[in-house]
């Protein structure tokens, strides 16, 4: 499987969300994660992010889903890029406050740096979290 195919399968599993158990086969041991986004600043591993996504959808935004707008693979830098919009409504019984019933449609970008074996070695998420939090009634 090519690095891009592996990256795409990872993206789909992460967004499903299948959590770490459903994503780990696509990820190198010790893969790191970064995001300049308030809800994610304490997450430093891809494993942590995969589990965060699962918790977000399972407990907070149970109708969570995404629309993938485009994806690309930069061969020179061995990096996959995914641009999407996440949609969800806060009807779950978990989260920072009782369910608000409010929805968000929030754009985001994943960049996945792949290693020589075609596995994710680093992930960056670009996301305007304050926008989503305001739409959900959390800010």
C-alpha positions as CSV (number, residue, x, y, z in Angstrom):
1,X,0.0,0.0,0.0
2,X,1.3,3.4,-0.9
3,X,2.0,6.1,1.8
4,X,-1.0,8.1,0.4
5,X,-3.3,5.1,0.5
6,X,-2.3,4.5,4.1
7,X,-2.8,8.1,5.0
8,X,-6.2,8.1,3.5
9,X,-7.2,5.0,5.4
10,X,-5.9,6.6,8.6
11,X,-7.9,9.7,7.9
12,X,-11.1,7.7,7.3
13,X,-10.6,5.6,10.4
14,X,-9.8,8.6,12.6
15,X,-12.8,10.5,11.4
16,X,-15.2,7.5,11.6
17,X,-14.2,7.7,14.6
18,X,-12.6,4.3,15.3
19,X,-10.3,5.6,18.0
20,X,-6.8,4.3,18.5
21,X,-7.8,0.6,18.0
22,X,-9.1,1.4,14.5
23,X,-6.2,3.7,13.6
24,X,-3.0,2.2,15.0
25,X,-2.2,-0.1,12.1
26,X,-1.6,3.1,10.0
27,X,0.6,4.8,12.5
28,X,4.3,4.5,13.4
29,X,5.2,3.8,17.1
30,X,5.5,7.0,19.0
31,X,3.9,9.2,16.3
32,X,3.5,12.8,17.4
33,X,0.6,15.2,17.2
34,X,0.5,19.0,17.2
35,X,-2.3,21.6,16.9
36,X,-2.4,25.3,17.7
37,X,-5.9,24.9,18.9
38,X,-7.0,25.3,22.5
39,X,-8.9,22.0,23.0
40,X,-6.0,20.1,21.7
41,X,-2.9,21.7,23.1
42,X,-2.4,19.0,25.8
43,X,-2.4,16.2,23.2
44,X,1.0,15.2,22.0
45,X,0.5,11.9,20.3
46,X,-1.5,10.6,17.4
47,X,-2.9,8.0,19.7
48,X,-4.1,10.7,22.1
49,X,-5.8,12.5,19.2
50,X,-7.5,9.4,17.8
51,X,-9.0,8.7,21.2
52,X,-10.0,12.4,21.6
53,X,-11.9,12.2,18.4
54,X,-13.7,9.0,19.4
55,X,-14.7,10.6,22.7
56,X,-15.9,13.8,21.0
57,X,-18.3,11.9,18.7
58,X,-19.3,9.1,21.0
59,X,-20.1,11.2,24.0
60,X,-20.6,14.8,22.9
61,X,-21.5,15.1,19.2
62,X,-23.1,11.7,18.3
63,X,-24.1,12.8,14.8
64,X,-20.5,13.9,14.1
65,X,-19.5,13.5,10.4
66,X,-17.3,15.1,7.9
67,X,-17.2,16.2,4.3
68,X,-13.9,15.7,2.6
69,X,-13.3,18.6,0.2
70,X,-9.9,17.6,-1.2
71,X,-6.7,15.7,-0.4
72,X,-3.3,15.6,-1.9
73,X,0.1,13.9,-1.5
74,X,3.4,15.8,-1.6
75,X,5.9,13.1,-2.8
76,X,8.9,15.4,-2.2
77,X,8.0,15.8,1.5
78,X,6.2,12.4,2.0
79,X,3.2,14.3,3.4
80,X,-0.6,13.9,2.9
81,X,-3.0,16.8,3.2
82,X,-6.7,16.5,3.9
83,X,-9.1,19.5,3.9
84,X,-12.6,18.8,5.3
85,X,-15.5,20.2,7.2
86,X,-16.7,18.5,10.4
87,X,-20.4,18.7,11.3
88,X,-22.0,17.8,14.7
89,X,-24.7,18.7,17.2
90,X,-24.1,18.8,20.9
91,X,-26.8,16.3,22.0
92,X,-24.5,13.8,23.9
93,X,-24.5,13.6,27.6
94,X,-20.8,14.4,28.0
95,X,-18.9,17.6,27.3
96,X,-18.0,20.8,29.0
97,X,-21.7,21.5,29.9
98,X,-25.1,19.9,29.5
99,X,-26.2,19.4,25.8
100,X,-26.9,22.7,24.1
101,X,-28.6,21.2,21.0
102,X,-26.5,23.6,19.0
103,X,-24.5,22.5,15.9
104,X,-21.2,23.4,14.3
105,X,-19.8,23.1,10.8
106,X,-16.1,23.7,11.2
107,X,-13.3,23.5,8.7
108,X,-10.0,21.8,9.4
109,X,-6.9,20.5,7.7
110,X,-4.8,17.5,8.6
111,X,-1.2,17.2,7.4
112,X,0.2,13.7,7.9
113,X,4.0,13.3,7.6
114,X,4.6,9.7,6.6
115,X,7.7,7.7,7.4
116,X,9.8,5.4,5.0
117,X,7.4,2.5,5.8
118,X,4.3,4.6,4.7
119,X,3.0,5.1,8.3
120,X,2.0,8.3,9.9
121,X,4.9,9.6,12.0
122,X,3.6,13.1,12.7
123,X,0.2,14.7,12.4
124,X,-0.7,18.4,12.5
125,X,-4.3,19.6,12.7
126,X,-5.1,23.1,11.7
127,X,-8.5,24.1,13.2
128,X,-10.2,27.3,14.3
129,X,-11.5,25.9,17.5
130,X,-13.0,29.2,18.9
131,X,-15.4,29.3,15.9
132,X,-16.6,25.8,16.6
133,X,-16.9,26.3,20.4
134,X,-18.9,29.5,19.8
135,X,-21.3,27.7,17.4
136,X,-21.8,24.9,19.9
137,X,-22.7,27.5,22.6
138,X,-19.6,26.7,24.7
139,X,-17.9,30.1,24.4
